Amino acid sequence: MAGASASYPFGEGVLAFKVANKMFALIDESQDPLRMNLKCDPEDAQALRAQYYAIQPGYHMNKKHWNSLLIDGSLPDSLVVELINHSYDLVLNNLKKSDREKLSRG
């Protein structure tokens, strides 16, 4: 993903993915199954939680705007990829125009 980076700003075992220094994904590597927090449109977040047990309100996050996905094999891989892309797009679209333009110039 353009401009995306991964780091451990919260310490070992909590991997954060950012674009232009804004977080769009967080993985708690110490959990079994893995737990991934992703930004989500609030209306979509509610619908996804109602449809999938493995999608829950964002753990330690703003529960209106973040979901936690339990990566336990019950969610289709294509859905997980779609939700990662959605989270990235939400963050990207909220960046200042100048920051978005820097990313497109690469």
N, C-alpha and C positions, 0 to 999 in steps of 0.2 A: 504494500500500500504506500502510495506516495507520501514521503515525509514521516512515515511511522518509525518509531524507535521503541526499544524495549529496555527496561532498567528495573532495578530493585530499590526504589526510593524509600520503601517502608521496611527495608531489611531483607535478609535472606529468606527465600521461600514465598515471597509475595511479588510476583512479576507484573509490572505495569506496562501497558502499551499506550503510547502517546503519539499525538500528531500536533506539531507546533506547541509542544509542551503542555497539551491538554489531554487528559486521560480519556481513553475510550474503552479500555478493557483492563481487567485486573484478574489475575489468576492466583489463588491460594494453593500453592504447590504442596502444602502440608496436609491437605484434606484428601481423604479417600472415601468417595470419589472426589476428583478435582472439582472445585467450585470456581466458576468464571462469572465475574460481574461485568455486565454490559449496559451501556446507556440504551434507552428505549423510549419511543414516543409513549406518553402516559396512557393513552387509550389502548394502544397495542399491547402495552405491558400488562394491563388488566386482562385483556382477552387471552394472551398467552398463558398467564397464570391459571386461568380457568380451564384451559385446554390441556395443559401439561403439568403433571405433578413435579417434574424435574425443573420447572421454571417457577421461582419463588421471588418474593420481594427482595430487593438488593440487600445483601448482608453487609452491615456497617456502612450503608450508603443511603442516599435520599431514595426512599422506597417508591416515590412517585415517578422518578426518572431513571431508575436502575433496576435491573433484574439480575438475580443470581441463577445461573444454569448449573445444575448438577450434571457433570459429564459422567454419567453412569451407563451409557449405552442405550438409554430409552428414547433419547431425542434423535431424530434423523440427522445424519451428518450435514445434509443439505440445509436444514433449518439452522443448525449451529453456524454454518458459514454465512447464511443470509443474515442472521442476527449480529454477527461480528461486523459484516459490511454495513448494516444499518447503523450500528453504534458509531463506526468510523465516520459515516456520512453525516450523522447528526452533529458530531463535533466539528467536522470539516466545514459544514455549512454555517456554523455559528462563529467561525473565525472571522477576523477582520479581512476585508477584501484584499488588502495588501499582503497579508499572510497567505491567503489562498493563492494569490498570483505568484508568490515566491515558490510555492509548492509546484505549481503547474510549469514553471520555468526549470524546476529541478536543479 
